[in-house]
Amino acid sequence: MQVIERTLGELDCRVVDTVADGAAPAVVMVICHGFGAPATDLVPVAADLLRVAPALAGRVRFVFPAAPLSLAEVGMPGGRAWWHLDLQRLTAAIERGEFRDQRAKIPEGLPEARQLLYGLVEEIMQEWDLTADRLVLAGFSQGSMLATDVALRLAEPPAALCAWSSTLLCEQQWRELAAARGPLRVLQSHGRSDSILPFAAAEWLRDLFDEAGFAVEFLEFPGDHTIPAEAIQRTASLLQDVAGA
């Protein structure tokens, strides 16, 4: 397994490759990190998945794009974002235990982030001779919202979507897109005591997927805003199914 730094589309990426030189991967998984994380934040997930499912070795290629926006100017050196957040408002809401209903919100910067992830997907599909049924889109927190938005809009549905600690945004748009999407496999995980993105809002997102007829596996766990071991295990199982491992 090797880690390569390269630009795909217009995004700087870490590519973790388990495939022999010149061979085509059975599946490619694109994983988008969350708000405020460094570009390398989720790279260890590749090793975690391979540890759980050794049969994936030689069959999967992982792509970890770095979000385009630097947060150094807001006191988070090394932190990246797909779109900016009002940190003061977010922090105050968390401290007050305020429920954050974002169903009607279309974040400023989401369309630009969407186009960047589109560009990455188009390049890897062309360069690696990849069809949509061998592509898995995934993300954590803000990255999961972007992965969801793109999974609903691609010309052909990806093999699966993994949404770790996500929430419902752009409800009207997503509901219309989901209804027209056709079959999509979804793995969604969320902590019941999530202090950043409320569990109830994750249930709204799950219900939207269910109503669209998606094959949804919803993993709730007794924790906060994180990716638990059980989500890694379920994700590894999903990847094995897609890869035929």
Buried (B, 14 or more C-beta within 10 A) or exposed (E): EEBEEEEBBEBBBBBBBBBEEEEEBBBBBBBBBBBBBBBBBBBEBBEBBBEBBEBBEBBBBBBBBBBBBBBEEBEBEEBBBBBEBEBEEBEEBEEEEEEBBBBEBBBEBBEEBBEBBBBBBBBBBEEBEBEBEBBBBBBBBBBBBBBBBBBBBBEEBBBBBBBBBBBBBBBEEBBEBBEEBEEBBBBBBBBEEBEBBBBBBBBBBBEBBBEBEBEBBBBBBEBEBBBBEEBBBBBBBBBBEBBEB
